[in-house]
Amino acid sequence: MKENLTRKDFLVNASKAAIGVTAIASLASLATTATAGTKVTAWPMPYQTLDPEDIRLRAHHLYWADKDCCSGVFGAFTQALTEKQPDPWGGIPMEVMLFGRGGGNGWGTLCGTVNGAAAIISLVVNKADSGKLINEIWGWASAEKLPSDKANQASIDGKYIDKKYDGALTQNISGSVLCHASVTQWCIAAQKKVGDIERKERCARLAGDVAAKTAEILNAYFAQTFVSTFVTDPTVAQCQTCHGATLLNNVMTQMNCTPCHGAPHGASEVVEQISTTPKEYQLVQNYPNPFNPNTTIRFSIPQAEKVHLAVYDLQGTLVKTLVNHEDYNAGSFQTLWDAANESGNKVSSGIYFVRIQAGNYVQSVKMNLIK
């Protein structure tokens, strides 16, 4: 049944309708204004095949051009891709990744080189596939002897723009993507300090290595020829039987645990206290040296500390944990190393390093095993 509308009712209802239309139009106008002139680049962003060796040299140069490790790797790609396709790559500043230097603003966490590599992979590869590519480059960086032979040869051949250090550098296997573990173990193997030019050049060459490998992986992925070779480290798999989701469920990692934790369930060697009144921290040269088959290692701490004492080879790989993060009172101590590794097998002749960490005190001594 129709109701009779007065002229007044009609005008009121018409006004309400007009107000509603105006409000909707205003919201639409705001939305249009917010997006007007804005060009949105679709993700994943476009990728084009790159020359890995060109990317290597770019990353090495950018490291020394004040872009450091993370932005250096990332920038090598954005720079090269901008030359091929200015839109959209020209609008991405490589400096967005500067935070990754030194393992994240000097915090020693994730190595800047693999951080930058993961960033570029995440930009050009969908989420479903990016994980396996990131695992590939991170696993490679952990297990490869670096700087690579190609990186050292590029220096010998004079290919780098920035010639800060000529010739081959010491190589080692980090076993970790942590900046702290990677840099420290290299310094031990090379007998260099963090501030030395050789260490800085090592990280520049590492940036080149990781960038070149990332280019290889991306080229293969987009050519549909990529085959994943990454497998979880057996040591990690063993740790996860207890610490993973099936039992304790308190650890989530793909990293080998031993570079930082040594043999966490292994007993320390027999350590004898020989004094209770040391005046300073000290790791004494082993005696005898050269040695065969045993050598005595002595250390002193002037106050109670948690002590870690371990032997490493020239590549910075853990050979034997002698004292495993145990609490010691002030004193001087000695222990014997019988030239055996964690498995109890005798190691071959060569140069080894014993390293102590007691509180903030860190020191290492070179030992020579002769058979």
C-alpha positions in Angstrom: 0.0 0.0 0.0 1.5 3.3 -1.0 1.8 6.1 1.5 1.0 9.6 0.5 4.2 11.8 0.7 3.9 15.5 1.6 6.1 17.9 -0.3 8.1 18.4 3.0 8.7 14.6 3.3 9.9 14.4 -0.2 12.3 17.2 0.1 13.7 15.8 3.4 14.2 12.3 1.9 15.7 13.8 -1.2 18.2 15.8 0.9 19.3 12.7 2.8 19.9 10.9 -0.5 21.9 13.8 -1.8 24.0 13.9 1.3 24.7 10.2 1.0 25.7 10.4 -2.6 28.0 13.4 -1.8 29.6 11.5 1.0 30.3 8.5 -1.2 31.6 10.7 -3.9 33.9 12.4 -1.5 35.4 9.1 -0.2 35.9 8.0 -3.8 37.6 11.3 -4.5 39.9 10.9 -1.6 40.8 7.3 -2.7 41.5 8.6 -6.2 43.6 11.5 -4.9 45.7 9.1 -2.8 46.6 6.9 -5.7 46.6 9.5 -8.5 49.9 9.5 -10.4 51.3 6.7 -8.3 52.8 3.9 -10.3 52.9 0.6 -8.5 55.5 -2.0 -9.5 54.2 -5.5 -9.5 56.0 -8.0 -7.2 58.0 -10.1 -7.8 60.0 -7.5 -9.7 61.4 -8.2 -13.2 64.8 -9.9 -13.4 67.2 -10.3 -16.3 70.1 -12.6 -16.7 73.3 -11.1 -15.3 77.0 -12.0 -15.6 78.1 -13.4 -12.2 81.7 -12.2 -12.7 80.5 -8.7 -13.4 78.4 -8.8 -10.3 81.4 -10.1 -8.3 83.5 -7.0 -9.3 80.6 -4.6 -8.7 80.0 -6.0 -5.1 83.7 -5.9 -4.3 83.9 -2.2 -5.5 80.8 -1.2 -3.7 82.1 -2.7 -0.4 85.1 -0.3 -0.7 82.9 2.5 -2.0 81.4 2.9 1.5 78.4 0.6 0.9 80.0 -2.2 2.9 78.9 -5.9 2.7 75.1 -6.0 2.8 74.4 -2.9 0.6 77.4 -3.9 -1.6 75.8 -7.2 -2.5 72.3 -5.8 -2.9 73.6 -2.8 -4.8 75.6 -4.9 -7.3 72.2 -6.2 -8.5 70.2 -3.0 -8.4 73.0 -1.2 -10.2 73.3 -3.9 -13.0 69.5 -4.3 -13.3 69.0 -0.5 -13.5 71.3 -0.4 -16.6 69.2 -3.1 -18.2 65.8 -1.8 -17.0 65.8 1.7 -15.5 62.1 1.3 -14.7 61.5 0.1 -12.0 65.1 -0.7 -10.8 66.3 2.9 -10.9 64.0 3.8 -8.1 65.4 1.5 -5.5 68.3 3.0 -3.5 70.9 0.4 -2.5 71.5 2.3 0.7 68.3 0.8 2.1 70.5 -2.2 3.0 73.2 -0.3 4.8 71.8 -1.4 8.2 73.2 -4.9 7.4 76.8 -4.0 7.7 78.8 -5.8 10.3 76.1 -8.3 10.9 73.5 -5.6 11.4 74.9 -2.2 12.4 78.0 -3.9 13.9 76.0 -6.4 16.1 77.7 -9.4 14.5 74.5 -11.3 13.8 73.5 -12.2 10.2 76.5 -11.8 7.8 75.7 -8.7 5.6 76.6 -10.5 2.4 74.0 -13.2 2.7 71.5 -10.6 4.1 71.9 -8.6 0.9 71.6 -11.7 -1.2 68.4 -12.8 0.5 67.0 -9.3 -0.1 67.5 -9.3 -3.8 66.1 -12.9 -4.0 63.0 -11.8 -2.1 62.5 -9.0 -4.5 62.5 -11.0 -7.7 61.2 -14.5 -6.6 57.8 -15.4 -5.2 57.5 -16.4 -1.6 56.9 -20.1 -2.4 60.3 -20.4 -4.2 62.5 -17.8 -2.5 63.0 -19.9 0.6 64.8 -22.7 -1.2 67.0 -20.2 -3.1 67.9 -18.4 0.1 68.7 -21.8 1.7 71.0 -22.6 -1.2 73.1 -19.4 -0.9 73.2 -19.4 2.9 74.1 -23.1 3.0 76.8 -22.6 0.3 78.3 -19.6 2.2 78.5 -21.7 5.4 80.1 -24.7 3.8 82.4 -23.2 1.1 86.0 -22.4 1.6 86.1 -18.6 1.3 87.3 -16.3 -0.1 87.0 -18.6 -3.1 89.8 -19.4 -5.5 88.1 -17.2 -8.1 88.0 -14.3 -5.6 91.7 -14.6 -4.9 92.6 -15.1 -8.6 90.7 -11.9 -9.5 93.1 -10.1 -7.2 96.2 -11.8 -8.7 94.9 -10.9 -12.2 94.4 -7.3 -11.2 90.6 -7.3 -12.0 89.4 -5.5 -8.9 88.9 -1.7 -9.2 90.0 -1.2 -5.6 93.4 -2.8 -5.0 93.6 -2.6 -1.3 95.5 -5.9 -0.9 97.2 -7.9 -3.7 97.4 -11.6 -3.8 95.7 -14.6 -2.3 94.1 -14.4 1.2 93.7 -17.2 3.7 90.6 -19.4 3.1 88.4 -21.0 5.7 85.0 -22.6 6.2 82.9 -20.7 8.6 80.2 -23.3 9.2 77.9 -20.4 10.0 76.0 -17.4 8.5 76.7 -15.4 11.6 79.1 -12.4 11.1 80.7 -12.9 14.5 81.5 -16.6 13.9 82.6 -16.1 10.3 84.9 -13.1 10.9 86.4 -14.5 14.2 87.2 -17.9 12.8 88.8 -16.3 9.7 90.9 -14.0 12.0 92.1 -17.0 13.9 93.0 -18.9 10.8 94.7 -15.9 9.2 96.3 -14.6 12.4 94.8 -11.2 11.7 92.9 -8.7 13.7 89.4 -7.3 12.8 90.8 -3.9 12.0 93.5 -5.2 9.6 93.3 -4.4 5.9 93.5 -8.1 5.1 90.3 -8.8 7.1 88.5 -5.9 5.4 89.6 -7.2 2.0 88.5 -10.7 3.0 85.0 -9.3 3.5 85.1 -7.4 0.3 86.0 -10.6 -1.6 83.3 -12.5 0.4 80.8 -9.9 -0.9 81.9 -10.6 -4.4 81.7 -14.4 -3.9 78.2 -14.3 -2.4 77.0 -11.9 -5.1 78.4 -14.0 -7.9 76.9 -17.2 -6.5 73.5 -15.4 -6.1 73.6 -14.3 -9.7 74.3 -18.0 -10.7 71.4 -19.2 -8.7 69.0 -16.6 -10.0 70.1 -17.1 -13.6 69.4 -20.8 -13.2 66.1 -20.3 -11.5 64.7 -18.0 -14.3 66.1 -20.4 -16.9 64.3 -23.2 -15.1 67.5 -25.1 -14.6 68.0 -24.6 -10.9 68.4 -27.7 -8.9 68.6 -27.4 -5.1 71.7 -29.0 -3.5 71.1 -27.7 0.0 70.6 -30.3 2.7 70.4 -29.8 6.5 73.8 -30.3 8.1 73.9 -33.8 9.8 75.1 -32.1 13.0 72.1 -29.9 13.0 69.8 -32.8 12.3 71.3 -34.7 15.3 70.9 -31.7 17.6 67.3 -31.3 16.5 66.4 -34.9 17.6 66.4 -33.5 21.1 66.0 -29.7 20.6 63.5 -29.8 17.7 59.8 -30.0 17.6 59.5 -33.7 18.6 61.0 -33.2 22.1 62.3 -30.0 23.7 61.2 -27.7 20.9 63.5 -24.9 22.0 65.8 -24.5 19.0 65.1 -23.5 15.4 68.2 -23.4 13.2 69.9 -24.6 10.0 73.3 -23.7 11.3 75.9 -26.1 12.5 76.0 -25.7 16.3 79.7 -26.5 16.9 81.3 -23.3 15.7 79.7 -21.5 18.7 79.0 -24.3 21.2 81.8 -26.7 20.5 80.8 -30.2 21.6 78.1 -29.3 24.1 77.7 -32.7 25.5 81.4 -33.7 25.5 83.4 -33.7 28.7 86.3 -31.2 29.1 89.8 -32.5 29.2 91.5 -32.9 32.6 92.6 -29.5 33.7 95.1 -29.1 36.6 95.4 -25.9 38.7 99.0 -24.9 39.2 98.5 -21.4 40.9 95.9 -19.4 42.7 97.3 -15.9 42.4 97.7 -14.9 38.8 97.9 -11.1 38.1 96.6 -11.1 34.5 94.8 -13.0 31.8 97.2 -15.0 29.8 97.4 -17.9 27.3 101.0 -19.2 27.4 102.8 -20.6 24.4 102.3 -24.4 24.4 105.3 -26.5 25.4 106.9 -28.3 23.7 106.4 -26.6 20.4 106.9 -28.1 17.8 105.5 -31.2 19.5 104.7 -34.9 19.0 102.7 -36.5 20.3 101.5 -34.3 23.2 101.8 -30.7 24.2 100.9 -28.8 27.4 98.7 -25.7 27.2 98.6 -23.2 30.1 96.3 -20.3 30.8 95.7 -17.8 33.7 92.6 -15.8 34.8 92.8 -13.2 37.6 89.1 -13.6 38.5 86.3 -16.1 38.2 85.2 -16.5 34.6 83.5 -18.9 32.2 86.3 -20.4 30.1 86.2 -21.9 26.7 89.5 -23.4 25.3 89.6 -25.1 21.9 92.0 -26.1 19.1 91.3 -25.1 15.5 93.0 -25.9 12.2 94.4 -23.5 9.6 90.9 -23.2 8.0 89.4 -22.1 11.4 87.5 -25.4 11.7 87.1 -26.7 15.3 89.4 -29.7 16.0 89.1 -30.3 19.7 87.3 -28.6 22.6 89.5 -28.7 25.7 87.4 -26.6 28.1 83.8 -26.3 27.2 82.3 -23.0 28.6 83.0 -24.1 32.2 83.2 -21.8 35.3 86.7 -21.4 36.8 87.9 -19.5 39.8 91.0 -17.2 39.6 94.1 -19.2 39.0 96.6 -20.6 36.5 95.8 -23.9 34.9 97.3 -26.4 32.5 95.9 -29.2 30.3 97.3 -31.6 27.8 96.4 -31.9 24.1 97.2 -35.3 22.6 96.8 -34.2 19.0 93.4 -36.0 18.7 90.1 -34.5 17.4 86.6 -34.6 18.8 86.2 -38.2 17.6 89.4 -39.3 19.2 91.3 -39.7 15.9 94.8 -38.4 15.7 95.2 -35.4 13.4 97.8 -34.9 10.7 101.0 -32.9 11.0 100.6 -29.1 10.5 99.8 -25.8 12.1 97.0 -25.6 14.7 95.8 -22.8 16.9 94.6 -23.0 20.5 92.1 -20.2 21.4 90.9 -19.2 24.8 87.8 -17.1 25.6 87.5 -16.1 29.3 85.0 -13.2 29.8 86.1 -10.5 27.4 89.6 -11.9 27.1 90.3 -13.7 23.8 93.7 -14.9 22.7 95.1 -17.6 20.4 98.5 -19.3 20.1 100.0 -21.1 17.1 101.1 -24.7 17.6 103.2 -26.9 15.3 102.5 -30.6 15.2 105.3 -32.7 13.6 105.2 -36.4 13.0 
